[in-house]
């Protein structure tokens, strides 16, 4: 049934279903089932429907004469539910139909369908089987990070996830597991445990110190000849001092560091010489607000100008790093503050491959009191070159850069500027040795000196956390026997444990979320059949609101059978926890198709101000907008229209708002006549739903009705001609005229009549989401017959006429994400209850989540 639901909702237009509802019911009399329809219903079907969707004529290429009339026991209950929805919405029969049932006739149909579907849902719910779905890349990565206490992007090299018909990555039907993927899991588990359980000597720590100042180096040594990159200006050896050292011993005290000669194989430089936006002063390097590079397309890019880069030929391939910058404001009387941004990566043939840390740090220090700003991470999480000490090509050097993130659009803007006094870089292992994370595996015990006993304790503790429930005696025995078989071939105890736990991380009990019913129902408890266990509820809750494994408190409550009782307080705790940002990022990404939006190739010749920094900031605007609504528990209707948005200086300038300063994002109040506010008018979706040159009303309309109203259009039918963009006479026509010509094809009309008007209402935004008002350009008539003009009218219409449809859409998208499956007609009754509770709670987002999680749907198989 789920496949049938997906097929219909994605391949058949709702508009076509509206035309076909009564025909669907009528022609089902001719089906093969022995069951007949009520005598009061059959005449209505024959009277209103058969002529359009019968054996001789199938309007919209739909024929329903083989639809099973037995709603309760038959195979077509999903279609009957769609038909009932259209009757309840008043969309069936369509407004242009010549014959329409009376109110009494419509009531008879609705009552019959409602009662039959209710009985069908009760019957189907008794036969639901348990769910088994694999962890997604994101869930797998975060679960490993929590389990091993190591912030490494373990899923970086795993194959990408496919999307379900609903647009989600965590749907059990699409989370297949291939032989290649299994091999990835084994390799990843081994690498992860090698980083966690370290039986060798501590790694060498490397330190690089760069001090800057005009003429600071009184005894400059001859540097090796270097190959400059694009638009680079080397910093003279007279204007900086490099001291490099290494530590091959345990501990990080200064006495353990010994000076080496790596300084001869590293150097700083400045990019942006042609703009003259930097200067070497006696106090250090002055950096004016950077100007983003005008891009020419492709995946290779150059950092903003000016940027101060450190090039290193000697570096580790993995491990911790910390990048410390001592910095000051250049002008303390300036009301605005500079911001510091950091990136790390490598040179490529035609540019740089950098990963930019998301945060910008406000510079508040002065020359009298320098500020130290730190950026931390793991090298293996970034695009870095393969270390080759013998290759002198520039592409084999790691590059670490900073710039003044108070980004400027004009070269005449010189403030707020900052001064870089010095930079210190450390690589290797930072902190105590052995790593603190080992203690989570090698737990405290009085049996540490007895390998046979201690190994079993370690295995049981690890299994309890990895399997997200208490491990059974047989499971512990199995891995204990495996450890005993490994031990003779291992050099030491740590290695034997490491190899054993690698097998645990490849177990389906770690890689999959397995949910089975509670088998025994005791009369004195409230546990019911088809209800998942407390530990499974802990996992479902954690992977919904954190997208990672449950923590100790959730598991402890589940062990005590107290989680259901404490569910309301636990929901509050999980929402307040910083890990709930995983929910915001991952649900937002999939619900709104945010990743897809970034794939549009914008014509940079036509829009030179659009670059990856603008695109990335558009992405952050949407995510932070969701965060603001989520954490402040605002109304979900704010997603449709809002009197604020989230901006930094770069994005505000792109939108034409010049009163925002600084690289950090903040909540910005919008003027009443602003054309921003709400998801519909955010740059990410306006740009992502264009063709990179012109706005695309079909894409915009399809995205809006699919993601915000949960009413997706069908794909175009086969053999339908596309818009002829190569015909100069055709492309000169206004977009409205082009669409009118396209809709003249009868096979295109129904679909475009449903989609195009929604997109046409956004025609006053150009291809990159900038406002360009043209009188009459954004006027359109919706399928309901309502004529609107522009984005403000569109938002007002949704809030007035489609408010509950939007609420239902969000609830259904959240349920698909939370449950990891598509929805069925059997869920409809509980969905209706959730929506009623949402209304009582004034449409508050956190209230919606609480209603969803405390609903029986969330606790059932």
C-alpha positions in Angstrom: 0.0 0.0 0.0 2.8 2.4 0.7 4.2 1.9 -2.8 0.8 2.6 -4.2 0.5 5.8 -2.1 3.9 6.9 -3.4 3.1 6.1 -7.0 -0.2 8.0 -7.0 1.0 11.1 -5.0 4.0 11.5 -7.3 2.8 10.3 -10.7 -0.8 11.4 -10.7 -1.9 15.0 -10.5 -4.2 16.0 -7.7 -6.0 18.0 -10.3 -6.5 14.9 -12.3 -7.7 13.1 -9.1 -10.1 15.9 -8.6 -11.6 15.3 -12.0 -11.7 11.6 -11.4 -13.0 11.1 -7.9 -16.6 10.2 -8.6 -15.6 8.4 -11.8 -13.2 6.3 -9.7 -16.0 5.3 -7.4 -18.5 4.7 -10.1 -16.4 2.6 -12.4 -15.2 0.5 -9.5 -18.6 -1.3 -9.8 -17.1 -3.0 -12.8 -14.1 -4.3 -10.8 -13.4 -8.0 -10.4 -14.3 -8.1 -6.6 -17.5 -9.9 -5.7 -18.3 -7.2 -3.2 -20.8 -4.6 -4.5 -21.2 -1.0 -3.5 -24.3 0.2 -1.6 -27.3 0.7 -3.7 -27.6 4.3 -2.6 -24.0 5.0 -3.9 -24.0 3.3 -7.3 -26.6 5.6 -9.0 -24.6 8.6 -8.0 -21.5 7.2 -9.6 -23.1 6.4 -12.8 -24.8 9.8 -13.0 -21.7 11.9 -12.4 -18.5 10.1 -13.4 -18.5 7.2 -15.9 -18.5 9.4 -19.0 -15.1 10.9 -18.2 -13.2 7.9 -16.8 -14.8 4.8 -18.1 -13.9 2.1 -20.6 -14.3 4.4 -23.6 -12.8 7.6 -22.2 -10.0 8.0 -19.6 -9.5 11.7 -18.9 -6.0 12.4 -17.8 -5.0 8.9 -19.0 -6.7 7.3 -15.9 -9.0 4.3 -15.9 -10.6 3.1 -12.7 -12.8 0.3 -13.8 -10.5 -2.2 -12.1 -10.4 -0.5 -8.8 -11.4 -2.8 -6.0 -14.7 -1.7 -4.5 -14.0 -3.6 -1.3 -12.4 -0.8 0.7 -12.0 -2.8 4.0 -10.4 -5.9 2.6 -9.3 -4.8 -0.9 -6.0 -3.5 -2.2 -7.0 0.1 -3.1 -7.8 1.7 0.2 -5.1 4.3 -0.3 -6.8 5.6 -3.4 -10.2 5.8 -1.6 -8.5 7.9 1.1 -7.2 10.3 -1.6 -10.7 10.5 -3.0 -12.2 11.3 0.4 -9.6 14.0 0.9 -10.7 15.7 -2.3 -14.4 15.5 -1.3 -13.6 17.1 2.1 -11.6 19.9 0.5 -14.5 20.6 -1.9 -12.2 20.1 -4.9 -14.3 17.3 -6.3 -16.0 17.3 -8.7 -14.1 20.2 -10.3 -15.7 23.6 -10.6 -16.0 23.3 -14.4 -17.9 20.0 -14.2 -21.3 20.1 -15.8 -23.0 17.8 -13.3 -22.4 18.1 -9.5 -23.9 16.2 -6.6 -26.2 17.9 -4.2 -25.0 18.5 -0.6 -27.0 15.5 0.5 -25.4 13.3 -2.2 -22.0 14.5 -1.3 -22.7 13.8 2.4 -23.7 10.2 1.6 -20.4 9.7 -0.2 -18.3 11.2 2.5 -20.0 9.2 5.3 -19.7 5.9 3.4 -16.0 6.5 2.6 -15.2 7.7 6.2 -16.7 4.6 7.9 -15.3 2.2 5.4 -11.8 3.6 5.7 -11.9 3.7 9.5 -12.7 -0.1 9.5 -10.0 -0.7 6.9 -7.4 1.2 9.0 -8.2 -0.8 12.1 -7.8 -4.1 10.2 -4.5 -3.1 8.7 -3.0 -1.8 11.9 -3.3 -5.3 13.4 -1.0 -6.7 10.7 1.8 -4.2 10.9 5.3 -5.7 11.0 8.4 -4.4 12.7 10.7 -1.9 11.1 14.4 -2.3 10.4 16.2 0.6 8.8 19.8 1.4 8.4 21.5 4.4 10.0 22.0 7.2 7.5 25.4 8.7 6.8 24.7 11.5 9.3 23.3 9.2 11.9 26.2 6.8 11.5 28.8 9.5 11.8 27.3 11.1 14.9 26.7 7.8 16.5 30.3 6.9 16.1 31.4 10.3 17.3 29.3 9.9 20.5 30.3 6.3 21.0 34.1 7.0 20.6 34.2 10.6 21.8 36.0 11.7 18.7 34.9 14.5 16.4 35.9 12.9 13.0 33.6 12.9 10.0 33.5 9.1 9.8 30.8 9.1 7.1 32.8 11.3 4.7 33.6 8.6 2.3 30.4 6.5 2.5 28.2 6.4 -0.6 25.5 9.0 -0.6 22.0 8.2 0.5 19.1 8.0 -2.0 15.9 10.0 -1.4 12.5 8.5 -0.8 9.5 9.6 -2.9 8.8 11.9 0.1 12.2 13.5 -0.2 13.8 12.0 2.9 17.1 10.1 3.4 16.0 8.0 6.4 13.2 6.1 4.8 13.6 2.4 5.5 12.5 1.5 2.0 15.4 3.3 0.4 18.1 2.6 2.9 19.6 -0.4 1.2 22.9 -1.9 2.1 25.3 -3.1 -0.6 28.4 -5.2 -0.4 30.5 -2.1 -1.1 28.8 -0.3 1.7 29.6 -3.2 4.1 33.2 -3.0 3.1 33.2 0.8 3.9 31.8 0.1 7.3 34.5 -2.4 8.1 37.3 -0.1 7.0 35.7 2.9 8.8 35.3 0.9 12.0 39.0 -0.1 11.9 40.2 3.4 11.2 37.9 4.9 13.9 39.2 2.5 16.6 42.8 3.0 15.5 42.2 6.7 16.3 40.5 5.9 19.6 42.6 3.1 21.1 46.2 4.0 20.7 48.7 1.3 21.6 51.8 3.1 20.1 53.9 5.9 21.3 52.2 9.4 21.2 52.3 11.1 17.8 54.8 13.9 17.1 53.3 17.3 17.8 54.3 20.1 15.4 54.2 23.8 16.2 54.6 26.7 13.8 55.0 30.3 15.0 54.8 33.3 12.7 55.5 36.8 14.0 54.7 39.8 11.6 56.0 43.4 11.5 57.8 45.8 9.2 61.5 45.0 9.3 61.1 42.7 12.3 63.6 40.1 11.1 67.1 41.6 11.5 68.8 38.4 10.3 66.8 37.0 7.4 67.9 33.7 6.1 67.8 32.8 2.4 64.5 31.1 1.8 63.9 28.3 -0.7 62.5 29.5 -4.1 58.7 29.2 -4.1 56.0 29.1 -6.7 53.4 31.8 -6.1 49.8 31.1 -6.6 47.2 33.3 -8.3 47.5 37.0 -7.4 49.7 36.2 -4.4 52.2 38.6 -2.9 54.9 37.0 -0.8 55.6 38.5 2.6 59.3 39.5 2.7 61.5 37.5 5.0 62.4 40.9 6.5 58.8 41.3 7.7 58.2 38.1 9.5 59.9 35.6 11.7 59.2 31.8 11.5 60.1 29.5 14.4 59.0 25.8 14.1 59.4 23.0 16.6 58.3 19.5 17.4 57.5 17.4 20.4 58.1 13.6 20.3 57.5 13.1 23.9 54.5 12.7 26.2 53.2 16.0 27.6 52.8 19.4 26.1 55.1 21.5 28.3 57.4 24.0 26.5 60.5 22.0 27.6 59.4 19.1 25.4 59.4 21.1 22.2 62.6 21.2 20.2 63.3 23.7 17.3 63.5 22.0 13.9 64.1 23.3 10.3 60.6 23.1 9.0 60.6 26.9 8.9 62.6 26.7 5.7 59.7 24.8 4.1 56.9 27.0 5.1 55.9 30.6 4.3 53.2 33.2 4.6 51.8 35.2 1.7 49.0 37.7 1.0 46.4 37.3 -1.7 44.8 40.4 -3.3 47.8 42.5 -4.4 45.8 44.2 -7.2 43.3 45.6 -4.7 45.9 47.1 -2.3 43.7 46.1 0.6 46.5 45.1 3.0 49.7 46.6 4.3 52.7 45.5 6.3 53.0 47.8 9.4 55.5 47.6 12.3 52.6 46.3 14.4 51.8 43.5 12.0 49.7 42.8 8.9 46.8 45.2 8.3 43.8 43.5 6.5 40.9 45.7 5.3 37.5 44.1 4.8 37.8 41.4 2.2 36.1 41.5 -1.2 34.7 38.2 -2.5 36.2 37.0 -5.7 34.1 37.2 -8.9 33.7 33.6 -9.8 33.6 32.1 -13.3 31.8 28.9 -12.4 33.0 25.4 -11.6 33.9 23.9 -8.3 37.3 25.6 -7.9 37.4 29.0 -6.1 39.7 31.6 -4.7 39.4 33.0 -1.2 38.4 36.6 -0.7 40.9 39.4 -1.1 42.9 40.1 0.9 43.5 36.9 2.8 46.6 36.0 4.8 47.7 32.4 4.0 50.2 30.1 5.7 51.7 27.5 3.3 53.2 24.4 5.0 55.1 21.6 3.2 55.5 19.5 6.3 52.3 18.5 8.1 50.5 15.4 9.5 47.7 13.9 7.5 45.3 13.5 10.4 44.9 14.6 14.0 43.9 17.6 16.0 44.9 21.2 15.0 44.6 24.5 16.6 45.1 27.8 14.8 45.8 30.7 17.1 45.7 34.3 15.9 46.8 37.3 17.9 44.8 40.2 16.5 43.6 43.8 17.2 41.3 46.4 15.7 43.1 48.8 13.5 40.9 51.8 14.6 39.4 51.6 18.0 37.3 54.7 17.4 35.4 53.0 14.5 31.9 52.1 15.6 32.0 48.9 13.5 34.1 45.9 14.4 36.1 43.6 12.0 35.5 39.8 12.1 38.0 37.0 11.5 37.2 34.0 9.3 39.4 30.9 8.9 39.7 28.2 6.2 41.9 25.2 5.5 42.6 23.3 2.4 44.9 22.8 -0.6 46.0 24.3 -3.9 44.6 22.8 -7.1 45.5 23.5 -10.7 43.1 26.4 -11.2 42.4 27.6 -7.7 42.0 26.5 -4.1 39.9 23.8 -2.5 39.2 25.2 1.0 36.7 24.3 3.7 35.6 27.4 5.6 34.7 27.2 9.2 31.2 28.4 9.6 31.8 30.9 12.4 33.2 34.4 12.1 34.8 35.8 15.3 34.4 39.4 16.4 37.7 41.2 16.8 37.6 43.3 20.0 41.4 43.4 20.9 43.6 46.4 20.8 47.3 46.8 20.1 47.8 47.4 23.9 45.7 44.3 24.7 45.9 41.8 21.9 43.1 39.3 21.4 43.8 35.6 20.9 41.3 33.8 18.6 41.4 30.0 18.3 40.1 27.8 15.5 40.1 24.1 16.2 39.3 20.9 14.3 40.5 17.6 12.8 42.7 17.6 9.7 41.0 14.5 8.2 37.7 16.5 8.1 39.2 18.9 5.6 40.4 18.8 2.0 44.1 18.6 2.4 46.8 17.3 0.0 48.7 14.0 0.4 51.9 14.6 2.3 54.9 14.2 0.0 58.1 15.8 1.4 60.1 15.2 -1.8 57.6 16.9 -4.1 58.2 20.6 -4.3 55.1 21.5 -6.3 52.8 24.0 -4.7 49.9 21.6 -4.8 51.5 19.4 -2.1 51.3 22.1 0.5 48.6 22.5 3.1 47.2 26.1 3.1 45.6 27.7 6.2 44.1 31.2 5.7 42.3 34.0 7.4 40.6 37.2 6.2 38.6 40.1 7.5 35.0 38.9 7.2 33.4 42.3 7.4 33.0 41.7 3.7 32.9 44.8 1.4 31.3 45.2 -2.1 33.3 48.3 -3.0 37.1 48.7 -3.1 36.8 52.1 -1.5 35.6 50.6 1.8 38.6 50.4 4.1 37.1 50.0 7.5 36.7 48.3 9.8 40.2 46.9 9.5 42.2 44.6 11.7 45.9 43.9 12.4 47.4 40.4 12.7 50.3 40.4 15.2 51.2 36.7 15.0 49.9 33.2 14.2 50.6 29.9 15.9 49.6 26.5 14.5 49.8 23.2 16.4 49.2 19.8 14.8 49.1 16.3 16.4 47.5 15.3 19.7 46.4 18.1 21.8 45.7 17.4 25.5 46.6 14.7 28.0 48.1 11.3 27.0 46.7 8.7 26.7 43.6 10.4 25.2 40.7 10.9 27.6 38.4 9.0 25.1 40.1 5.7 25.9 38.6 5.8 29.4 35.1 5.4 27.8 36.3 2.0 26.5 38.8 0.9 29.1 36.4 1.4 32.0 37.4 1.5 35.6 37.5 -1.9 37.2 39.3 -3.8 39.9 39.9 -6.5 37.3 42.2 -4.5 35.1 45.1 -6.9 35.7 43.0 -10.0 34.8 42.5 -9.9 31.0 39.9 -12.7 31.0 37.6 -10.9 33.3 38.4 -7.3 32.3 37.9 -8.0 28.5 34.4 -9.3 29.2 33.6 -6.2 31.2 34.8 -4.0 28.4 32.9 -5.9 25.8 29.6 -5.8 27.8 29.9 -2.0 28.5 30.6 -1.3 24.8 27.8 -3.5 23.6 25.3 -1.8 25.9 26.2 1.6 24.3 26.7 0.5 20.7 23.4 -1.5 20.6 21.5 1.2 22.5 20.1 -1.3 24.9 21.4 -3.9 27.4 23.2 -6.6 25.6 22.0 -10.2 26.1 24.2 -12.8 27.7 24.5 -14.7 24.4 25.7 -11.5 22.6 28.3 -10.9 25.3 29.4 -14.5 25.1 29.7 -14.4 21.3 32.0 -11.3 21.3 34.0 -12.6 24.3 34.7 -15.8 22.4 35.8 -13.7 19.4 38.2 -11.8 21.6 39.7 -15.0 22.9 40.3 -16.1 19.3 42.0 -12.8 18.5 44.2 -12.5 21.6 47.0 -14.9 20.7 47.7 -13.1 17.4 47.7 -9.6 18.9 50.8 -7.8 20.1 49.0 -6.5 23.2 45.7 -6.4 25.1 44.7 -3.1 23.5 45.0 -4.4 20.0 42.9 -7.4 20.8 40.1 -5.2 22.2 40.4 -2.9 19.2 39.9 -5.8 16.7 37.0 -7.2 18.7 35.1 -3.9 18.9 35.6 -3.3 15.2 33.4 -6.4 14.7 30.7 -4.8 17.0 30.7 -1.7 14.8 29.9 -3.8 11.8 27.0 -5.6 13.5 23.5 -4.9 12.1 22.5 -4.3 15.8 24.7 -1.1 15.6 24.1 -0.2 11.9 20.4 -0.7 12.0 17.4 0.6 14.0 15.5 -2.6 14.7 12.0 -2.2 16.1 9.9 -5.2 17.2 6.6 -5.3 19.1 6.3 -6.0 22.8 5.3 -9.7 22.7 3.9 -10.2 26.2 1.1 -7.9 27.3 0.5 -8.1 31.0 -3.0 -7.1 32.3 -1.5 -4.9 35.1 0.5 -2.7 32.7 -0.4 -0.1 30.1 1.8 -1.8 27.5 -0.1 -2.7 24.3 0.7 -4.9 21.3 2.5 -3.1 18.4 4.1 -0.7 20.9 7.9 -0.5 20.6 10.0 -1.2 23.7 11.3 1.6 26.0 14.9 1.3 24.6 13.5 1.5 21.0 11.5 4.5 22.0 14.8 6.1 23.4 16.5 5.5 20.1 13.5 6.8 18.1 13.4 9.9 20.2 17.2 10.6 20.1 17.5 10.0 16.3 14.5 12.3 15.8 15.6 15.3 17.9 19.4 14.8 17.9 19.9 12.5 14.8 22.3 10.5 17.0 22.2 7.7 19.5 20.5 8.1 22.9 22.6 9.4 25.8 23.0 7.7 29.2 20.0 9.4 30.7 17.6 8.2 28.0 19.0 4.7 28.3 18.8 4.7 32.0 15.2 5.8 32.0 14.4 3.1 29.4 16.1 0.5 31.6 13.9 1.5 34.5 10.8 1.5 32.3 10.3 5.2 33.1 10.8 6.8 29.7 7.2 6.9 28.7 6.2 8.3 32.0 9.0 11.0 31.8 8.5 11.7 28.1 7.3 15.3 28.4 10.3 16.4 30.5 12.7 14.4 28.3 11.3 16.2 25.2 12.1 19.5 26.8 15.6 18.4 27.8 16.4 17.1 24.3 15.2 20.3 22.7 17.3 22.5 25.0 20.4 20.3 24.4 22.9 21.7 21.7 22.5 18.4 19.8 19.0 19.4 18.8 20.8 21.6 16.2 21.3 18.3 14.3 17.5 18.1 14.0 17.3 21.6 12.7 20.1 21.1 10.1 19.0 17.6 8.9 15.2 18.0 8.8 15.5 21.5 7.2 17.8 20.1 4.6 15.5 17.3 3.6 12.1 19.0 4.1 13.0 22.1 2.1 15.4 20.3 -0.4 18.1 22.8 0.6 21.0 20.7 -0.8 19.3 20.6 -4.2 18.9 24.4 -4.1 22.7 24.8 -4.0 23.2 22.9 -7.3 21.8 25.6 -9.6 24.6 27.1 -11.7 24.1 30.8 -11.7 25.3 32.8 -14.7 28.1 34.8 -13.0 28.5 37.0 -16.1 24.9 38.2 -15.6 25.1 38.2 -11.8 28.8 38.9 -10.9 27.9 39.7 -7.2 26.6 36.2 -6.7 29.3 33.9 -5.4 29.7 30.9 -3.1 29.8 33.2 0.0 26.4 34.5 -0.9 25.1 31.1 -1.7 26.4 29.7 1.6 25.0 32.6 3.5 21.6 32.0 1.9 21.8 28.5 3.2 22.7 29.7 6.7 19.8 32.2 6.6 17.3 29.5 6.2 18.8 27.2 8.8 19.1 30.0 11.4 15.6 31.1 10.6 14.3 27.7 11.4 16.5 27.7 14.6 15.0 31.0 15.7 11.4 29.7 15.3 12.3 26.4 16.9 14.2 27.6 20.0 11.9 30.6 20.6 8.8 28.3 20.2 7.2 30.6 17.6 4.2 29.8 15.5 4.8 27.5 12.5 2.9 30.1 10.5 6.1 32.3 10.8 7.5 30.0 8.1 5.0 31.4 5.7 5.5 35.1 6.6 7.7 36.8 9.2 8.6 40.3 10.2 12.3 39.3 10.6 15.0 37.2 9.0 18.6 36.2 9.8 21.3 38.1 8.0 25.0 39.0 8.1 26.7 41.9 6.3 27.5 39.9 3.2 24.0 38.6 2.6 22.3 41.9 3.6 24.5 43.8 1.1 23.5 41.3 -1.6 19.9 41.9 -0.8 20.4 45.6 -1.0 20.3 46.3 2.8 23.2 48.5 3.7 22.6 48.9 7.5 23.9 45.5 8.6 27.6 45.3 9.6 29.7 42.3 10.6 30.2 38.8 9.5 28.1 37.2 12.2 24.4 36.3 11.6 21.8 38.0 13.7 18.0 38.5 13.8 17.1 41.5 11.7 13.7 43.2 11.9 12.1 43.8 8.5 10.4 47.0 7.4 6.6 46.7 6.6 7.3 47.1 2.9 10.2 44.6 2.8 9.9 41.9 0.3 11.7 39.4 2.6 10.2 37.4 5.5 9.2 33.8 5.5 10.6 30.8 3.5 8.9 31.7 0.2 11.0 34.9 -0.3 14.3 33.7 0.9 17.2 33.8 -1.6 18.1 30.1 -1.3 14.8 28.9 -2.8 14.3 31.7 -5.3 17.8 31.1 -6.7 17.6 27.3 -6.4 14.3 27.3 -8.3 15.6 29.3 -11.2 17.7 28.3 -14.2 20.6 30.5 -13.2 19.6 33.2 -15.7 15.9 33.8 -15.3 13.3 33.0 -12.7 11.6 29.6 -13.3 7.9 29.8 -12.2 7.4 26.0 -12.8 10.2 25.1 -10.5 9.2 27.7 -7.9 5.5 26.7 -8.0 6.3 22.9 -7.8 8.6 23.4 -4.8 6.1 25.6 -3.0 3.1 23.2 -3.3 5.3 20.1 -2.7 7.2 21.2 0.3 4.9 23.8 2.0 1.5 22.4 1.1 2.4 18.7 0.6 0.6 18.6 -2.7 3.2 17.5 -5.2 2.6 17.8 -8.9 3.2 14.8 -11.1 6.2 14.5 -13.4 5.6 15.6 -17.0 4.0 12.9 -19.1 6.2 11.2 -21.7 6.8 12.7 -25.2 5.8 16.2 -24.1 7.9 18.9 -25.9 10.1 21.1 -23.6 10.2 24.9 -23.8 12.3 25.7 -26.8 15.1 27.8 -25.3 17.1 27.7 -28.4 14.5 29.6 -30.5 15.4 33.3 -30.2 11.8 34.4 -31.2 10.4 32.2 -28.4 12.9 33.3 -25.7 12.1 36.9 -26.4 8.5 36.3 -25.3 7.6 37.1 -21.6 7.7 34.0 -19.5 3.9 34.1 -19.1 3.4 33.9 -22.8 5.9 31.1 -23.1 4.0 29.1 -20.6 0.7 29.8 -22.3 2.1 28.3 -25.5 3.4 25.3 -23.6 0.0 24.8 -21.9 -1.8 24.7 -25.3 -0.7 21.1 -25.5 -3.7 19.3 -23.9 -1.5 16.8 -22.1 0.2 19.7 -20.3 -2.7 21.8 -19.3 -3.9 20.0 -16.1 -0.5 19.9 -14.5 0.6 23.4 -15.4 -2.8 24.9 -14.3 -2.0 23.5 -10.9 1.7 24.5 -10.7 2.4 27.6 -12.7 0.2 30.2 -10.9 2.1 29.7 -7.6 5.4 30.3 -9.3 4.2 33.3 -11.4 3.3 35.1 -8.2 7.1 35.2 -7.5 8.0 36.8 -10.8 9.1 40.0 -9.2 12.2 38.2 -7.9 15.0 37.6 -10.5 17.1 34.4 -10.9 19.2 35.1 -7.8 16.3 36.3 -5.6 16.7 40.0 -5.9 13.5 42.2 -6.1 12.8 43.6 -9.6 9.2 44.9 -9.6 7.4 44.9 -13.0 3.8 45.9 -13.0 1.5 43.0 -13.6 4.3 40.5 -14.0 3.4 38.6 -10.8 -0.4 38.4 -11.3 -1.9 34.9 -11.6 -5.1 33.0 -11.0 -4.8 30.0 -8.7 -6.6 26.7 -9.4 -9.3 27.7 -6.9 -10.2 30.6 -9.2 -8.6 33.2 -6.8 -6.6 35.9 -8.6 -3.6 37.3 -6.7 -0.9 39.8 -7.4 2.6 39.3 -6.0 4.3 37.7 -3.0 2.5 39.6 -0.3 -0.9 38.5 -1.6 0.4 34.9 -1.9 1.5 34.8 1.8 -1.7 36.4 2.9 -3.7 33.9 0.9 -1.9 30.9 2.4 -2.3 32.2 6.0 -6.0 32.8 5.4 -7.1 30.1 3.1 -4.4 27.4 3.4 -3.3 27.7 7.0 -4.5 24.3 8.1 -3.2 22.7 4.9 0.3 24.1 5.7 0.0 22.8 9.3 -0.9 19.4 8.0 1.9 19.5 5.5 4.5 20.3 8.2 3.1 17.6 10.5 3.2 15.0 7.8 6.7 15.9 6.7 7.9 15.7 10.4 6.2 12.3 10.8 7.9 10.9 7.7 11.2 12.1 9.1 10.6 11.0 12.7 9.3 7.5 11.7 11.6 6.8 8.8 8.7 5.7 6.6 6.1 7.0 4.2 2.6 7.6 5.6 -0.5 5.5 5.0 -4.2 6.1 5.2 -4.0 4.1 8.5 -2.2 7.1 10.1 -4.8 9.6 9.1 -6.9 9.5 12.3 -3.9 10.1 14.6 -2.6 12.9 12.2 -5.9 14.6 12.5 -5.6 14.5 16.3 -2.1 16.0 16.2 -3.3 18.8 14.0 -6.2 19.6 16.4 -3.8 19.8 19.3 -1.5 22.1 17.2 -4.4 24.5 16.7 -5.1 24.5 20.4 -1.5 25.3 21.1 -1.6 28.4 18.7 0.4 26.5 16.1 3.6 26.7 18.2 6.5 24.6 16.8 7.6 23.0 20.1 4.0 22.2 20.9 3.7 20.5 17.5 6.7 18.4 18.3 5.4 17.4 21.7 2.0 16.5 20.2 3.8 14.4 17.6 6.1 12.6 20.0 3.4 11.8 22.6 1.0 10.6 19.8 0.5 6.8 19.6 2.0 7.0 16.1 5.4 7.8 17.6 5.4 4.8 19.9 4.0 2.2 17.5 5.7 0.0 15.0 
